[in-house]
Amino acid sequence: SLTPNINATYRQKDISSIQFKVEDLISGIDGENNVSIQIDDGKPLIHEYNSYRKHVQFEFENYLSKGEHSLYIICTDNVGNSHHIRGKFYIK
């Protein structure tokens, strides 16, 4: 599951990271090179990838500002197939 989820609303103190699982059973995924995360149309974030748990995580340094935020994730497997997640979430 994705945190923060698309179209969800969170309290500012309750959201400290972006987290999700990623898996490709055929060609595999090299998480650090094959996953891109952007928030609010900024530069790609430098995230952690635990290959054993197939878990991607990025910890925010500060609380996100209140209001609307955009999230864009691209996951590409080792043969070039990609899946895009794009949407907004809200901080109150």
Wavefront OBJ file of the C-alpha trace (Angstrom):
o trace
v 0.000 0.000 0.000
v 1.048 3.562 -0.692
v 1.510 6.190 2.002
v 0.483 8.939 1.414
v -2.362 7.534 -0.627
v -3.748 9.401 -3.628
v -6.703 11.680 -2.735
v -6.214 11.025 1.001
v -6.071 13.699 3.699
v -3.613 13.547 6.609
v -2.840 15.578 9.696
v 0.491 17.337 9.347
v 2.057 15.450 12.286
v 0.858 12.062 10.993
v 2.764 11.993 7.690
v 6.539 11.761 7.998
v 7.446 9.648 4.969
v 6.515 8.241 1.587
v 6.363 4.426 1.672
v 5.265 1.653 -0.656
v 6.135 -1.856 -1.827
v 7.350 -2.573 -5.349
v 7.812 -5.978 -6.948
v 8.341 -7.503 -10.381
v 8.432 -11.283 -10.438
v 9.824 -11.709 -13.962
v 12.701 -9.316 -14.675
v 13.049 -7.736 -11.247
v 13.569 -4.192 -10.030
v 16.705 -2.402 -8.928
v 14.928 -0.041 -6.548
v 17.436 2.755 -6.389
v 17.796 2.966 -10.151
v 14.335 1.861 -11.260
v 12.124 3.890 -8.914
v 11.653 7.654 -9.143
v 9.630 9.689 -6.623
v 8.751 13.362 -7.019
v 6.670 15.513 -4.705
v 5.171 18.837 -5.755
v 6.859 18.528 -9.184
v 10.304 18.890 -7.631
v 13.492 17.000 -8.305
v 13.445 13.204 -7.827
v 13.878 12.289 -4.163
v 16.760 10.131 -2.961
v 14.979 7.218 -1.302
v 15.855 3.966 0.417
v 15.062 0.602 -1.156
v 15.061 -2.608 0.888
v 15.318 -5.353 -1.758
v 14.538 -8.146 0.696
v 11.271 -6.544 1.826
v 10.696 -4.898 -1.597
v 10.001 -1.685 0.304
v 10.689 1.897 -0.817
v 10.818 4.718 1.726
v 11.640 8.409 1.821
v 11.662 10.263 5.172
v 10.740 13.958 5.149
v 13.171 16.244 6.977
v 10.349 18.587 8.024
v 6.571 18.493 8.195
v 4.866 19.068 4.866
v 3.035 22.370 4.577
v -0.724 22.355 4.948
v -2.701 22.167 1.719
v -2.511 20.189 -1.518
v 0.568 18.225 -2.583
v 1.273 16.289 -5.766
v 2.972 12.895 -5.854
v 4.486 11.235 -8.924
v 6.068 7.772 -8.809
v 7.568 5.843 -11.726
v 8.631 2.205 -11.287
v 10.482 0.560 -14.166
v 11.434 -3.114 -14.292
v 14.759 -4.390 -15.625
v 13.434 -4.774 -19.190
v 11.967 -1.261 -19.399
v 8.271 -1.749 -18.571
v 7.055 1.070 -16.350
v 4.136 1.850 -14.068
v 3.227 5.433 -13.189
v 1.300 6.694 -10.164
v 0.308 10.348 -10.218
v -2.089 12.164 -7.955
v -2.649 14.558 -5.132
v -2.954 14.240 -1.369
v -3.805 16.788 1.289
v -2.392 17.966 4.609
v -4.739 19.626 7.100
l 1 2 3 4 5 6 7 8 9 10 11 12 13 14 15 16 17 18 19 20 21 22 23 24 25 26 27 28 29 30 31 32 33 34 35 36 37 38 39 40 41 42 43 44 45 46 47 48 49 50 51 52 53 54 55 56 57 58 59 60 61 62 63 64 65 66 67 68 69 70 71 72 73 74 75 76 77 78 79 80 81 82 83 84 85 86 87 88 89 90 91 92
